[in-house]
Amino acid sequence: MNEQSSFSNEPPAGPAAFETPPQGEATAPDATQPIATPDPFAAPPVAAPEPSTAPEPGTLEAAEVRAASATQPVKALADAVRREVGKAVVGQDDIITQFLVTMLVRGHVLLEGVPGVAKTLTAKSLAHVLSAEFKRVQFTPDLMPSDVVGTNVFEMQNATFSLRRGPVFTDILLADEINRTPPKTQSSLLEAMQERQVTIDGVTHTLSPLFSVFATQNPIDYEGTYPLPEAQLDRFTMKVLMTYPTPDEEAALLVRVHRGFDAHKLSTAGLQAVVTRDELEQARAAVLAVTVGEGIVRYITALVGRTRSLPTLVLGASPRASVALLECAKAHAALSGRDFVSPDDVKAVAPPVLRHRLLLRAESEMEGLRADDIVRALLNEIEVPR
């Protein structure tokens, strides 16, 4: 996960230094006044290009980029992705948004749902639309770490070892039923997910800049499974829940299948790549430039910190959860076409960011309490910044 973050670009000026300025207002610097001390919350100098900068060839619509703020192309990108993925996947707009948020913050997704709700199809369609390479690994009890990351193979012809790369060398890796493989193999993804690199026989190999893990698991089948340890769960930026479609969505799906749609052949849906790799990197840069007021920072800190003192929990959310919540809120704001984070952005991403990081006490689970219930209660309890 990219843990770099940017906050308000306003320089400190007394007690009101961290107050969020009204939308659309900008204060010109006074040349007669001495330069203020840099704000510790200021965005890094590697922010997205100025909106007036002409885009490079192959980027989003040049006129749209020039006319709108830096986050408007991100919204245009998201709209294009939703339309295109919608050719293959019926409904699931919220799921696609959560996938996009995760990709924009260079994160990973733990995808939970019963069999047959289009988990694999959605991930595969997203990869196709984003011009990303896609590979799938079926995790089984006999899968070895070398089957995931690769191994050095001795070549008899020239008496040397050559690296046979595993499926982890890709852009989007679908780890299907990740909880069906032993912890030894599960842990082979830890370095890849955290460092975006793998070490094979003492040699480090860098993975793709777009590398992201989409791991699936079945919520009802526990026989013969190996639950992911908390340390690995914390590496996933979001836990996304895929549920059954509505009756209307399922009817639309049947009509598509009747007309010849084949989930194994995306070409039958006319699916096309509408986002280039460069455009995705530009969108990630635009997310870094999203403004965050100190009120939002305090809000996230209070929300995550409260989970660590709840009597219903054995384990609360870690500082990594705070970082993920901040980054995902910024991405959600950018997908909405805004260059600042609002409390609604935090509320929108809080359940998928926090639900897998909260460990409930046994008695709480026996009472039917779920992690989402706790997150919802906290969102109602913590005071919202103005």
N, C-alpha and C positions, 0 to 999 in steps of 0.2 A: 504494500500500500504506500501510496505517496503521502508522506507525512508532512510535506511542505504546505504551509497555509498562509493566507494573507488576510489582514484585518483592515480596519478603517485607514484610509489614506490621509485623514485630517490630522494636522500637527497639534500637539497639546497646547492648550491655551487656558490654563487655570482649571477650576472645578468642572467647567462644562466641556472639557476637552474631549470626552468620549461620548457626548451626546450625538445621536444619529442626526445628521442634517436633513432637512426636508427634501423630498424627492425633487429632482430637477434643478435645485439651487446649487450654485458654485460660487465661491468667494475668491475674487482675484487677490493675489498676494500684494501687500503694500511694500513697494520698493524702498520706502523710507525707514521701515522697521528692520531691526536685526533679524537674521534668519533664526527661526525657532529650533530648539533641539529636536532631532528626528523622533517621530512617534515610534515607540517599540512595537506597536501593532501595525506599522506601515507595511504595505505590500512590497514584495521583493522587486528589484529593478528589472527582473526578467518577465514582467507582466505581458499580457497580450498586446499586439500592435494597436496603435491608435486607430479609432474607427475610420479616420479620414485616410489612412494609408491604403493605397491601392493593393488589392490582393494579388498574390502570385497566380500564374496560370494553373487551372485545375481546382481552384478554390470555389466556394459558394458564389452565388450571383454577385458580380462586382458592384452593381448599382445598389443592391440591398445592403452589402457590407458597408459601403460608403455612407449610405443614408441613415443607417441604424447604429445603435451602440454596439459595443464589442460582443454582447451576449445575444443580439438578435440572430446572427448566423447560427448560433447554437440551437435556438428555438426552431429555425428553419430546418436545420439538420434533423432534429428530433421529429418534426412533423413529417419530413420525407421518409424517415426510417419507419415510423408507425404506419404510414400509408402502404409502404412496400411490404413490410412484414405481414400486414393485414391481408395480403393476397394469399398467404399460406396459413396463417393462424387466425381463427375467428375469435374476436373479443381480445381479452388479455391486455388491454391498453395499459393498465396499471403495472402489470408485470413487465411489459416492454419498457416502460418509463424507469422502473427500478433497475432493469438490466443496463439501460443507457447511463443512469447515474453511476452505477458501478464501473462501467467502462471509462467514464470521464474522469474518475478519481483513481484509475489504475488499480481497481480492487478485484475481489473475487466473490462469487455467489454460491451459497449453499441453497440448492433448490429442492424443496420438499413438496411432494404430492403423490397421490395414488397413481398406479399405473394407468396409462392411456389418456392423460390430460395434456399431452403435447409438450412435455418438458424438453425432450430432445429436439423436436421439430422447431420449437421457439428459439432455442439456442443456435441451432444450425441455420435457421433463416436469418437471425441477427448477424451471424458471422458472414453470411453471403452478402447481405445488404451493406455491411461495413467494409467489404473488400478484404476480409480477414481470412486467413487460413484456419481451417477447422479440422480437428482430429478428435476421435472418440475412443475411450478405453473402457471396456467392461470390467469392472473390478470384481474379482472372484477370490475365494479363499486360497487358491494356489498361485495367485499373482505375485510375482517377485518385484522388488524395487527396480532391478535392472530392466524389467519389462516396461517400466514407466519412464525412467530417465535415460536408459541406454547402457551400453557396455562396450569395452574394447574387445575386438575379435582378432584373433591371430590369422593372418593371411599366409597360406602355405606358398603361394606363388613367389612372393618377394620376402618372405620370412620377417614380416613386420606386423605390428598391431595397428588396426584402424578402428576409428570410433563408429559404432553403429548407433546412431541417434535414436532415442526413444520418442514416443508420441508427445512428450513434454515440450519438444522443440516445435512449437507452433504458435499461433496467435491466440486462438480460443480452444482450450482443452476441455472436453466434456468427460468428467470422471463419473461414469454411470454407476449408480449404487455403490458409492464410496464406502459405505459402512458394511459392505460384505467382504472386505479384504482385511487381513490382520493388521494390527498397529504398525508392524515393521514396514509394510508397504504403504500404509497411510502416511507415515512420517516421511516417506521419500518426497512428498510434495511440500514439506515445510520450507526447505531452503528455496525452492522454486517460487513459492507464493510470497515469501518475505523479501528475498534478495533478488529475485528474477535471475537466478543463476543456479546451476547444478554442478556438483563436484563428482567427477568420475575418476577413480583411481588416482586421487590427489590432484587432478587437473580441473580447474574451474572453467565452465563454459557459460557464456552469457546467453540468455534467452531473448526472445523477441520483445521489442518495446511495447507491443500490444498484448503481451502474454496475460491471459486471464483464465482462471479455473472456474468452470461451472460444474459443480458437483451435485449429483442428485441422490436422494434417498427416499425410501418408502416410509411413511409415517405409521403404518399399521403392521408391518411385517418385521417382527423382532427376532424370530428364530433364525439362528445361524448368522447373526450380525455382530459387528464389533463397533459399539457406539464410539463416536469421535471424542477424544479427550478434550478437556476445556482449552488446553493450549492450542490445539489445532482449530477448534471452533472459533477462537478469537482472531484467527488469521482471516476468516471470511468477513468481508465488509458488510454483507447483507445476508440474511436468511429470508428467502422469498418463498411464500406459500402459494402454490397453484391449486385451485379448487375446481370443482365441476363447472362446466359452462351453464349459462341460463338456458331455459327451454328454447328461447328464440335463437340463441347462439348455436345450440346443438342442431336445431332444425336447419339453420343456414349451412352448418358443416355437412349435413347429410345431402343437401342440395349440391354442394360443391363436389362431393364424392360422386354423386349420381352423374354429374357433368364431366367426370373424367379426372378430377384432381387425385394425384398420387403423392402421399406424404414423403415417399422415398425418392421422388423425382421432382425437385423444386421447379424444374423447367416447365412442368405442366401448369404451374400457377403463374408463369411469366415473371418470376422473381428476378430482379436485376440489382446490381450494385449501384447504390445512389450516393455513397459517401466514399471518398478516397482516404487512404491512410494519412495523407497530409492534412486533409480536412479534419480528421479526427484529432490529430495532434494540435491543430489550431483551436479546436473546440476545448481541448484540455487546457491550453494556455489561457483561453478566455475565462474558464472557470477559476483559475488562479487569481484573476484580476477582480473577481466579485468582491464587493465591499461588505465587511462585517463590523457592525457597531459593538461597542463594549457591552451593551445590554444583552445582545445575543450571546456573546461569550459567557457572561455571567449566567444566562439562562441555561446554556448547555452544561456548564459546570455544576449548577445546582441540580439539574435533572439527573446527570450521571452520578454525582456525589451522593444523592439521596438513596440510590439503589444499594449503596454499601452499608447502610444502617437499617434497612428494613428487616423486621423480625421474620418475615415470610421467606426470606432468601438466605441460602447458605453462602452464596457468592454473588457479589454485585458486579457492575461493569468496570472495566479497567480504563486507565488513561488512553489506551489505544481506541477504546470505544468513543471517548470524547473527541479524539482526532477524526475518527470515521464519521461521527455525527456532524461535525463542523464541515468536513469536506463534502459530504453528501448533501448537506443543506445548501452549500454554495452551488453544487452541480444542479440541484433541483431548481434553485433560483434562476440559473442560466438557462435551463430548459424551458422555463416560463417566460424568458425574454427579459428578465430583470438583472441589473448589475448590482443588486444589494440583497442581503438575506433578510427575510422577515420571519417572525415566529411561526407562521404557517408552514414555511419550508422545513423548519426543525420538526414540527409536529408531523409532517407528511413522511419524513424518513426515519423518525424515531423507532416505530415498531420493527421494521426489518433490520435496523442497525443494532437494536438492543435485545431482541427476543431470544437469540441464541447465546447471549452472553450472561444471562441471568440463570442461576442455578437455584431452583426452588427447594424448600424443605419438603421432606416426605409427607408430613402432615398437611402441608399446603396443597400438594398434588392430590392427596386423598380427598380434600375438600372441593376438588374440581377447579382450583385456581390455576390459571395459565400465565405465562410470561406476558402475553399481550394485555391481559387484564391489569397487571401491575403497571405496565408502561402507560396504559390509558389513564389509570388512576393518578399516576405521577404528573401526567400532562394536565390533568384537571386541578392538581394540587399546587404545583409550582407557579408562582406569579409570573405572568407574561410581561416582558418588557414593553414599554410604550415608546 
